[in-house]
């Protein structure tokens, strides 16, 4: 019996999460994507299909996204950019990843920077 890869399992979990939550204009979705070397965060309004704000560790002068400190920096940056666009509250989409490590650090930093979720 063949076993599913970690990526396949994560995509299945993410699909299940996305069936239950969506970003609205009043409360967009804070989506997280984590790769081996980088971390990406987007604030998305699903009703209009727009990305309101985004931050990534691979931006010029960006933090190292491969560690918790880098994830904290990206969480703070995405929260500041979202607040500049008038977003106060979001729903958190962990993207199928466990709420642990870099994903948790990003979420905590976004909360500290003023986003409510």
Order of alpha helices (4+ residues) and beta strands (2+ residues): alpha-beta-beta-beta-alpha-beta-alpha
